[in-house]
């Protein structure tokens, strides 16, 4: 059975003014936790001062089809995976 992944669509303004677009893939449906996971990643990439709330990081959908094994492994180990789309390092 495929792992259910909760997808949070996220747009955050970076220090240089560009808008970073990424999804938070989480193993649980918890809006506050998804914001915390996004904050954690932003700190890891040097964008810890970015404004991130449930307005910037909001629930999009549940994917029950499954994700590739490396992504599933990271979600199980870390609790989340960041799927980078636009203007992300």
MIDRENFI-822854 format. One record per atom (N, C-alpha, C, CB): atom name; residue number from 1; x, y, z. Coordinates in steps of 0.001 Angstrom, whole numbers, plus 500000, padded with zeros to 6 digits. Glycine has a CB too. Layout:
% residues N
<at CA | i NUM | xx X | yy Y | zz Z>
...
//
This chain:
% residues 89
<at N | i 1 | xx 500842 | yy 498806 | zz 500000>
<at CA | i 1 | xx 500000 | yy 500000 | zz 500000>
<at C | i 1 | xx 500883 | yy 501252 | zz 500000>
<at CB | i 1 | xx 499044 | yy 500001 | zz 501229>
<at N | i 2 | xx 500538 | yy 502197 | zz 499176>
<at CA | i 2 | xx 501326 | yy 503427 | zz 499059>
<at C | i 2 | xx 501135 | yy 504316 | zz 500291>
<at CB | i 2 | xx 500933 | yy 504198 | zz 497783>
<at N | i 3 | xx 502180 | yy 505008 | zz 500631>
<at CA | i 3 | xx 502135 | yy 505941 | zz 501754>
<at C | i 3 | xx 501330 | yy 507180 | zz 501358>
<at CB | i 3 | xx 503571 | yy 506339 | zz 502201>
<at N | i 4 | xx 500427 | yy 507621 | zz 502230>
<at CA | i 4 | xx 499711 | yy 508874 | zz 501977>
<at C | i 4 | xx 500633 | yy 510043 | zz 502300>
<at CB | i 4 | xx 498399 | yy 508954 | zz 502820>
<at N | i 5 | xx 500697 | yy 510985 | zz 501379>
<at CA | i 5 | xx 501537 | yy 512168 | zz 501557>
<at C | i 5 | xx 500634 | yy 513395 | zz 501499>
<at CB | i 5 | xx 502670 | yy 512242 | zz 500466>
<at N | i 6 | xx 500787 | yy 514262 | zz 502484>
<at CA | i 6 | xx 499998 | yy 515491 | zz 502567>
<at C | i 6 | xx 500846 | yy 516609 | zz 501983>
<at CB | i 6 | xx 499563 | yy 515813 | zz 504052>
<at N | i 7 | xx 500303 | yy 517284 | zz 500987>
<at CA | i 7 | xx 501068 | yy 518266 | zz 500212>
<at C | i 7 | xx 500620 | yy 519678 | zz 500582>
<at CB | i 7 | xx 500896 | yy 518022 | zz 498686>
<at N | i 8 | xx 501596 | yy 520503 | zz 500939>
<at CA | i 8 | xx 501350 | yy 521898 | zz 501298>
<at C | i 8 | xx 502056 | yy 522789 | zz 500283>
<at CB | i 8 | xx 501842 | yy 522207 | zz 502752>
<at N | i 9 | xx 501279 | yy 523545 | zz 499547>
<at CA | i 9 | xx 501791 | yy 524458 | zz 498530>
<at C | i 9 | xx 502331 | yy 525700 | zz 499240>
<at CB | i 9 | xx 500677 | yy 524836 | zz 497486>
<at N | i 10 | xx 503577 | yy 526062 | zz 498934>
<at CA | i 10 | xx 504252 | yy 527105 | zz 499710>
<at C | i 10 | xx 504947 | yy 528124 | zz 498817>
<at CB | i 10 | xx 505264 | yy 526482 | zz 500657>
<at N | i 11 | xx 504729 | yy 529399 | zz 499131>
<at CA | i 11 | xx 505385 | yy 530519 | zz 498447>
<at C | i 11 | xx 505998 | yy 531409 | zz 499517>
<at CB | i 11 | xx 504372 | yy 531328 | zz 497540>
<at N | i 12 | xx 507305 | yy 531651 | zz 499429>
<at CA | i 12 | xx 508010 | yy 532440 | zz 500432>
<at C | i 12 | xx 508935 | yy 533422 | zz 499735>
<at CB | i 12 | xx 508805 | yy 531530 | zz 501400>
<at N | i 13 | xx 508975 | yy 534646 | zz 500252>
<at CA | i 13 | xx 509884 | yy 535639 | zz 499686>
<at C | i 13 | xx 511274 | yy 535466 | zz 500290>
<at CB | i 13 | xx 509356 | yy 537076 | zz 499934>
<at N | i 14 | xx 512266 | yy 535309 | zz 499417>
<at CA | i 14 | xx 513661 | yy 535159 | zz 499841>
<at C | i 14 | xx 514277 | yy 536519 | zz 500146>
<at CB | i 14 | xx 514483 | yy 534433 | zz 498757>
<at N | i 15 | xx 515460 | yy 536490 | zz 500754>
<at CA | i 15 | xx 516173 | yy 537729 | zz 501102>
<at C | i 15 | xx 516368 | yy 538642 | zz 499904>
<at CB | i 15 | xx 517522 | yy 537401 | zz 501710>
<at N | i 16 | xx 516618 | yy 538042 | zz 498731>
<at CA | i 16 | xx 516901 | yy 538854 | zz 497553>
<at C | i 16 | xx 515633 | yy 539288 | zz 496809>
<at CB | i 16 | xx 517802 | yy 538088 | zz 496615>
<at N | i 17 | xx 514463 | yy 538997 | zz 497388>
<at CA | i 17 | xx 513213 | yy 539454 | zz 496794>
<at C | i 17 | xx 512531 | yy 538466 | zz 495866>
<at CB | i 17 | xx 513461 | yy 540689 | zz 496057>
<at N | i 18 | xx 513234 | yy 537409 | zz 495469>
<at CA | i 18 | xx 512582 | yy 536434 | zz 494594>
<at C | i 18 | xx 511582 | yy 535606 | zz 495404>
<at CB | i 18 | xx 513635 | yy 535512 | zz 493912>
<at N | i 19 | xx 510586 | yy 535085 | zz 494747>
<at CA | i 19 | xx 509608 | yy 534235 | zz 495411>
<at C | i 19 | xx 509990 | yy 532776 | zz 495196>
<at CB | i 19 | xx 508175 | yy 534516 | zz 494882>
<at N | i 20 | xx 510236 | yy 532095 | zz 496289>
<at CA | i 20 | xx 510536 | yy 530663 | zz 496230>
<at C | i 20 | xx 509215 | yy 529905 | zz 496302>
<at CB | i 20 | xx 511508 | yy 530227 | zz 497392>
<at N | i 21 | xx 509044 | yy 528956 | zz 495414>
<at CA | i 21 | xx 507843 | yy 528119 | zz 495376>
<at C | i 21 | xx 508282 | yy 526680 | zz 495607>
<at CB | i 21 | xx 507067 | yy 528270 | zz 494008>
<at N | i 22 | xx 507734 | yy 526074 | zz 496653>
<at CA | i 22 | xx 508044 | yy 524680 | zz 496953>
<at C | i 22 | xx 506851 | yy 524041 | zz 497646>
<at CB | i 22 | xx 509316 | yy 524568 | zz 497833>
<at N | i 23 | xx 506842 | yy 522724 | zz 497644>
<at CA | i 23 | xx 505824 | yy 521984 | zz 498378>
<at C | i 23 | xx 506469 | yy 521310 | zz 499566>
<at CB | i 23 | xx 505121 | yy 520945 | zz 497476>
<at N | i 24 | xx 505740 | yy 521278 | zz 500663>
<at CA | i 24 | xx 506129 | yy 520472 | zz 501811>
<at C | i 24 | xx 505341 | yy 519175 | zz 501682>
<at CB | i 24 | xx 505849 | yy 521213 | zz 503198>
<at N | i 25 | xx 506045 | yy 518059 | zz 501577>
<at CA | i 25 | xx 505416 | yy 516736 | zz 501584>
<at C | i 25 | xx 505537 | yy 516231 | zz 503013>
<at CB | i 25 | xx 506094 | yy 515734 | zz 500537>
<at N | i 26 | xx 504415 | yy 515998 | zz 503664>
<at CA | i 26 | xx 504427 | yy 515583 | zz 505058>
<at C | i 26 | xx 503720 | yy 514246 | zz 505223>
<at CB | i 26 | xx 503770 | yy 516645 | zz 505941>
<at N | i 27 | xx 504109 | yy 513526 | zz 506251>
<at CA | i 27 | xx 503477 | yy 512250 | zz 506542>
<at C | i 27 | xx 502190 | yy 512389 | zz 507341>
<at CB | i 27 | xx 504431 | yy 511374 | zz 507285>
<at N | i 28 | xx 501893 | yy 513607 | zz 507800>
<at CA | i 28 | xx 500679 | yy 513854 | zz 508590>
<at C | i 28 | xx 499966 | yy 515099 | zz 508086>
<at CB | i 28 | xx 501020 | yy 514006 | zz 510089>
<at N | i 29 | xx 498665 | yy 515136 | zz 508301>
<at CA | i 29 | xx 497884 | yy 516334 | zz 507953>
<at C | i 29 | xx 497841 | yy 517208 | zz 509195>
<at CB | i 29 | xx 496420 | yy 515969 | zz 507452>
<at N | i 30 | xx 498785 | yy 518143 | zz 509265>
<at CA | i 30 | xx 498891 | yy 519028 | zz 510419>
<at C | i 30 | xx 499453 | yy 520347 | zz 509894>
<at CB | i 30 | xx 499806 | yy 518407 | zz 511565>
<at N | i 31 | xx 498568 | yy 521347 | zz 509752>
<at CA | i 31 | xx 498966 | yy 522615 | zz 509143>
<at C | i 31 | xx 500099 | yy 523292 | zz 509898>
<at CB | i 31 | xx 497781 | yy 523547 | zz 509071>
<at N | i 32 | xx 500026 | yy 523327 | zz 511232>
<at CA | i 32 | xx 501072 | yy 523978 | zz 512034>
<at C | i 32 | xx 502404 | yy 523247 | zz 511879>
<at CB | i 32 | xx 500663 | yy 524026 | zz 513524>
<at N | i 33 | xx 502350 | yy 521923 | zz 511834>
<at CA | i 33 | xx 503575 | yy 521133 | zz 511671>
<at C | i 33 | xx 504210 | yy 521399 | zz 510303>
<at CB | i 33 | xx 503273 | yy 519625 | zz 511836>
<at N | i 34 | xx 503388 | yy 521514 | zz 509263>
<at CA | i 34 | xx 503916 | yy 521794 | zz 507921>
<at C | i 34 | xx 504631 | yy 523143 | zz 507893>
<at CB | i 34 | xx 502779 | yy 521775 | zz 506875>
<at N | i 35 | xx 504083 | yy 524144 | zz 508574>
<at CA | i 35 | xx 504735 | yy 525452 | zz 508652>
<at C | i 35 | xx 506076 | yy 525308 | zz 509366>
<at CB | i 35 | xx 503830 | yy 526484 | zz 509387>
<at N | i 36 | xx 506103 | yy 524546 | zz 510465>
<at CA | i 36 | xx 507359 | yy 524323 | zz 511194>
<at C | i 36 | xx 508378 | yy 523595 | zz 510328>
<at CB | i 36 | xx 507100 | yy 523522 | zz 512477>
<at N | i 37 | xx 507925 | yy 522633 | zz 509545>
<at CA | i 37 | xx 508830 | yy 521897 | zz 508658>
<at C | i 37 | xx 509396 | yy 522822 | zz 507587>
<at CB | i 37 | xx 508100 | yy 520707 | zz 508002>
<at N | i 38 | xx 508556 | yy 523697 | zz 507038>
<at CA | i 38 | xx 509033 | yy 524674 | zz 506054>
<at C | i 38 | xx 510048 | yy 525607 | zz 506695>
<at CB | i 38 | xx 507855 | yy 525485 | zz 505466>
<at N | i 39 | xx 509783 | yy 526065 | zz 507934>
<at CA | i 39 | xx 510722 | yy 526936 | zz 508652>
<at C | i 39 | xx 512065 | yy 526247 | zz 508842>
<at CB | i 39 | xx 510145 | yy 527346 | zz 510017>
<at N | i 40 | xx 512007 | yy 524971 | zz 509220>
<at CA | i 40 | xx 513239 | yy 524210 | zz 509432>
<at C | i 40 | xx 514074 | yy 524187 | zz 508157>
<at CB | i 40 | xx 512920 | yy 522773 | zz 509888>
<at N | i 41 | xx 513441 | yy 523903 | zz 507028>
<at CA | i 41 | xx 514170 | yy 523858 | zz 505763>
<at C | i 41 | xx 514701 | yy 525237 | zz 505395>
<at CB | i 41 | xx 513271 | yy 523321 | zz 504643>
<at N | i 42 | xx 513898 | yy 526277 | zz 505586>
<at CA | i 42 | xx 514342 | yy 527632 | zz 505269>
<at C | i 42 | xx 515575 | yy 528003 | zz 506084>
<at CB | i 42 | xx 513216 | yy 528640 | zz 505527>
<at N | i 43 | xx 515612 | yy 527605 | zz 507346>
<at CA | i 43 | xx 516801 | yy 527857 | zz 508167>
<at C | i 43 | xx 518007 | yy 527106 | zz 507612>
<at CB | i 43 | xx 516547 | yy 527445 | zz 509631>
<at N | i 44 | xx 517791 | yy 525869 | zz 507184>
<at CA | i 44 | xx 518878 | yy 525049 | zz 506635>
<at C | i 44 | xx 519498 | yy 525683 | zz 505397>
<at CB | i 44 | xx 518364 | yy 523654 | zz 506295>
<at N | i 45 | xx 518709 | yy 526419 | zz 504621>
<at CA | i 45 | xx 519233 | yy 527013 | zz 503381>
<at C | i 45 | xx 519603 | yy 528489 | zz 503551>
<at CB | i 45 | xx 518207 | yy 526871 | zz 502262>
<at N | i 46 | xx 519600 | yy 528982 | zz 504805>
<at CA | i 46 | xx 520011 | yy 530361 | zz 505057>
<at C | i 46 | xx 518914 | yy 531391 | zz 504860>
<at CB | i 46 | xx 521148 | yy 530701 | zz 504179>
<at N | i 47 | xx 517670 | yy 530951 | zz 504839>
<at CA | i 47 | xx 516534 | yy 531869 | zz 504664>
<at C | i 47 | xx 515645 | yy 531864 | zz 505912>
<at CB | i 47 | xx 515703 | yy 531477 | zz 503412>
<at N | i 48 | xx 516268 | yy 531713 | zz 507078>
<at CA | i 48 | xx 515537 | yy 531605 | zz 508335>
<at C | i 48 | xx 514697 | yy 532818 | zz 508705>
<at CB | i 48 | xx 516487 | yy 531344 | zz 509419>
<at N | i 49 | xx 514997 | yy 533974 | zz 508113>
<at CA | i 49 | xx 514231 | yy 535182 | zz 508426>
<at C | i 49 | xx 512985 | yy 535336 | zz 507549>
<at CB | i 49 | xx 515116 | yy 536403 | zz 508270>
<at N | i 50 | xx 512785 | yy 534434 | zz 506618>
<at CA | i 50 | xx 511623 | yy 534523 | zz 505713>
<at C | i 50 | xx 510326 | yy 534397 | zz 506514>
<at CB | i 50 | xx 511688 | yy 533413 | zz 504614>
<at N | i 51 | xx 509324 | yy 535148 | zz 506084>
<at CA | i 51 | xx 508002 | yy 535072 | zz 506712>
<at C | i 51 | xx 507304 | yy 533819 | zz 506204>
<at CB | i 51 | xx 507148 | yy 536352 | zz 506410>
<at N | i 52 | xx 506910 | yy 532968 | zz 507141>
<at CA | i 52 | xx 506208 | yy 531740 | zz 506767>
<at C | i 52 | xx 505116 | yy 531462 | zz 507796>
<at CB | i 52 | xx 507196 | yy 530535 | zz 506664>
<at N | i 53 | xx 503886 | yy 531483 | zz 507313>
<at CA | i 53 | xx 502719 | yy 531179 | zz 508142>
<at C | i 53 | xx 501813 | yy 530262 | zz 507331>
<at CB | i 53 | xx 501958 | yy 532492 | zz 508587>
<at N | i 54 | xx 500653 | yy 529957 | zz 507874>
<at CA | i 54 | xx 499720 | yy 529109 | zz 507121>
<at C | i 54 | xx 499199 | yy 529835 | zz 505880>
<at CB | i 54 | xx 498541 | yy 528680 | zz 508017>
<at N | i 55 | xx 499416 | yy 531161 | zz 505813>
<at CA | i 55 | xx 499031 | yy 531902 | zz 504601>
<at C | i 55 | xx 499984 | yy 531555 | zz 503451>
<at CB | i 55 | xx 499039 | yy 533442 | zz 504868>
<at N | i 56 | xx 501269 | yy 531427 | zz 503750>
<at CA | i 56 | xx 502279 | yy 531108 | zz 502729>
<at C | i 56 | xx 502394 | yy 529604 | zz 502480>
<at CB | i 56 | xx 503639 | yy 531662 | zz 503147>
<at N | i 57 | xx 502020 | yy 528815 | zz 503461>
<at CA | i 57 | xx 502165 | yy 527352 | zz 503404>
<at C | i 57 | xx 500804 | yy 526746 | zz 503696>
<at CB | i 57 | xx 503253 | yy 526828 | zz 504426>
<at N | i 58 | xx 500052 | yy 526444 | zz 502641>
<at CA | i 58 | xx 498706 | yy 525939 | zz 502906>
<at C | i 58 | xx 498443 | yy 524587 | zz 502260>
<at CB | i 58 | xx 497686 | yy 526929 | zz 502422>
<at N | i 59 | xx 497583 | yy 523842 | zz 502924>
<at CA | i 59 | xx 497264 | yy 522491 | zz 502480>
<at C | i 59 | xx 496702 | yy 522516 | zz 501062>
<at CB | i 59 | xx 496265 | yy 521828 | zz 503442>
<at N | i 60 | xx 497194 | yy 521608 | zz 500246>
<at CA | i 60 | xx 496784 | yy 521539 | zz 498850>
<at C | i 60 | xx 495984 | yy 520258 | zz 498586>
<at CB | i 60 | xx 498014 | yy 521605 | zz 497927>
<at N | i 61 | xx 496590 | yy 519098 | zz 498853>
<at CA | i 61 | xx 495916 | yy 517835 | zz 498588>
<at C | i 61 | xx 496635 | yy 516669 | zz 499257>
<at CB | i 61 | xx 495817 | yy 517596 | zz 497088>
<at N | i 62 | xx 495991 | yy 515515 | zz 499224>
<at CA | i 62 | xx 496592 | yy 514264 | zz 499693>
<at C | i 62 | xx 496958 | yy 513462 | zz 498461>
<at CB | i 62 | xx 495618 | yy 513454 | zz 500640>
<at N | i 63 | xx 498172 | yy 512942 | zz 498449>
<at CA | i 63 | xx 498592 | yy 512073 | zz 497354>
<at C | i 63 | xx 498675 | yy 510657 | zz 497917>
<at CB | i 63 | xx 499976 | yy 512535 | zz 496733>
<at N | i 64 | xx 497781 | yy 509805 | zz 497489>
<at CA | i 64 | xx 497780 | yy 508428 | zz 497995>
<at C | i 64 | xx 498325 | yy 507444 | zz 496954>
<at CB | i 64 | xx 496360 | yy 508019 | zz 498407>
<at N | i 65 | xx 498848 | yy 507985 | zz 495859>
<at CA | i 65 | xx 499420 | yy 507130 | zz 494806>
<at C | i 65 | xx 500809 | yy 506642 | zz 495174>
<at CB | i 65 | xx 499477 | yy 507881 | zz 493480>
<at N | i 66 | xx 501428 | yy 507321 | zz 496132>
<at CA | i 66 | xx 502780 | yy 506963 | zz 496520>
<at C | i 66 | xx 503803 | yy 507907 | zz 495919>
<at CB | i 66 | xx 503083 | yy 505544 | zz 496107>
<at N | i 67 | xx 504955 | yy 507949 | zz 496531>
<at CA | i 67 | xx 506063 | yy 508792 | zz 496076>
<at C | i 67 | xx 507279 | yy 507895 | zz 495871>
<at CB | i 67 | xx 506373 | yy 509945 | zz 497104>
<at N | i 68 | xx 508279 | yy 508374 | zz 495127>
<at CA | i 68 | xx 509482 | yy 507560 | zz 494942>
<at C | i 68 | xx 510121 | yy 507185 | zz 496286>
<at CB | i 68 | xx 510499 | yy 508312 | zz 494071>
<at N | i 69 | xx 510749 | yy 506027 | zz 496312>
<at CA | i 69 | xx 511341 | yy 505480 | zz 497543>
<at C | i 69 | xx 512230 | yy 506463 | zz 498310>
<at CB | i 69 | xx 512146 | yy 504263 | zz 497205>
<at N | i 70 | xx 513157 | yy 507221 | zz 497654>
<at CA | i 70 | xx 513997 | yy 508147 | zz 498430>
<at C | i 70 | xx 513178 | yy 509228 | zz 499152>
<at CB | i 70 | xx 515016 | yy 508811 | zz 497510>
<at N | i 71 | xx 512095 | yy 509669 | zz 498526>
<at CA | i 71 | xx 511244 | yy 510692 | zz 499152>
<at C | i 71 | xx 510497 | yy 510078 | zz 500330>
<at CB | i 71 | xx 510239 | yy 511293 | zz 498122>
<at N | i 72 | xx 509941 | yy 508891 | zz 500125>
<at CA | i 72 | xx 509229 | yy 508209 | zz 501214>
<at C | i 72 | xx 510166 | yy 507959 | zz 502393>
<at CB | i 72 | xx 508628 | yy 506873 | zz 500720>
<at N | i 73 | xx 511392 | yy 507539 | zz 502100>
<at CA | i 73 | xx 512378 | yy 507275 | zz 503156>
<at C | i 73 | xx 512651 | yy 508539 | zz 503968>
<at CB | i 73 | xx 513695 | yy 506740 | zz 502549>
<at N | i 74 | xx 512828 | yy 509674 | zz 503289>
<at CA | i 74 | xx 513098 | yy 510921 | zz 504004>
<at C | i 74 | xx 511895 | yy 511346 | zz 504849>
<at CB | i 74 | xx 513465 | yy 512035 | zz 503012>
<at N | i 75 | xx 510683 | yy 511171 | zz 504325>
<at CA | i 75 | xx 509486 | yy 511516 | zz 505097>
<at C | i 75 | xx 509426 | yy 510656 | zz 506356>
<at CB | i 75 | xx 508197 | yy 511326 | zz 504242>
<at N | i 76 | xx 509733 | yy 509375 | zz 506226>
<at CA | i 76 | xx 509706 | yy 508478 | zz 507388>
<at C | i 76 | xx 510781 | yy 508845 | zz 508402>
<at CB | i 76 | xx 509886 | yy 507026 | zz 506943>
<at N | i 77 | xx 511957 | yy 509251 | zz 507923>
<at CA | i 77 | xx 513076 | yy 509576 | zz 508819>
<at C | i 77 | xx 512972 | yy 510978 | zz 509411>
<at CB | i 77 | xx 514387 | yy 509442 | zz 508074>
<at N | i 78 | xx 512646 | yy 511948 | zz 508572>
<at CA | i 78 | xx 512689 | yy 513354 | zz 508976>
<at C | i 78 | xx 511302 | yy 513942 | zz 509248>
<at CB | i 78 | xx 513379 | yy 514168 | zz 507907>
<at N | i 79 | xx 510269 | yy 513285 | zz 508716>
<at CA | i 79 | xx 508909 | yy 513771 | zz 508898>
<at C | i 79 | xx 508386 | yy 514559 | zz 507709>
<at CB | i 79 | xx 508839 | yy 514618 | zz 510121>
<at N | i 80 | xx 509308 | yy 514958 | zz 506814>
<at CA | i 80 | xx 508884 | yy 515750 | zz 505657>
<at C | i 80 | xx 509929 | yy 515695 | zz 504557>
<at CB | i 80 | xx 508624 | yy 517206 | zz 506063>
<at N | i 81 | xx 509519 | yy 516171 | zz 503398>
<at CA | i 81 | xx 510396 | yy 516312 | zz 502240>
<at C | i 81 | xx 510022 | yy 517618 | zz 501555>
<at CB | i 81 | xx 510272 | yy 515084 | zz 501255>
<at N | i 82 | xx 511013 | yy 518368 | zz 501105>
<at CA | i 82 | xx 510757 | yy 519604 | zz 500371>
<at C | i 82 | xx 510912 | yy 519329 | zz 498878>
<at CB | i 82 | xx 511721 | yy 520743 | zz 500832>
<at N | i 83 | xx 509817 | yy 519557 | zz 498153>
<at CA | i 83 | xx 509820 | yy 519415 | zz 496698>
<at C | i 83 | xx 509986 | yy 520805 | zz 496118>
<at CB | i 83 | xx 508506 | yy 518721 | zz 496169>
<at N | i 84 | xx 511187 | yy 521090 | zz 495606>
<at CA | i 84 | xx 511525 | yy 522426 | zz 495100>
<at C | i 84 | xx 510957 | yy 522629 | zz 493703>
<at CB | i 84 | xx 513051 | yy 522632 | zz 495087>
<at N | i 85 | xx 510323 | yy 523795 | zz 493497>
<at CA | i 85 | xx 509769 | yy 524078 | zz 492175>
<at C | i 85 | xx 510404 | yy 525311 | zz 491541>
<at CB | i 85 | xx 508265 | yy 524265 | zz 492269>
<at N | i 86 | xx 510181 | yy 526498 | zz 492085>
<at CA | i 86 | xx 510701 | yy 527702 | zz 491461>
<at C | i 86 | xx 511587 | yy 528491 | zz 492422>
<at CB | i 86 | xx 509556 | yy 528573 | zz 490969>
<at N | i 87 | xx 512729 | yy 528940 | zz 491910>
<at CA | i 87 | xx 513638 | yy 529847 | zz 492619>
<at C | i 87 | xx 514146 | yy 529306 | zz 493949>
<at CB | i 87 | xx 512953 | yy 531149 | zz 492859>
<at N | i 88 | xx 514290 | yy 527993 | zz 494058>
<at CA | i 88 | xx 514818 | yy 527373 | zz 495277>
<at C | i 88 | xx 516269 | yy 526936 | zz 495051>
<at CB | i 88 | xx 513942 | yy 526157 | zz 495701>
<at N | i 89 | xx 517081 | yy 527097 | zz 496069>
<at CA | i 89 | xx 518484 | yy 526642 | zz 495926>
<at C | i 89 | xx 518583 | yy 525129 | zz 495913>
<at CB | i 89 | xx 519349 | yy 527199 | zz 497063>
//
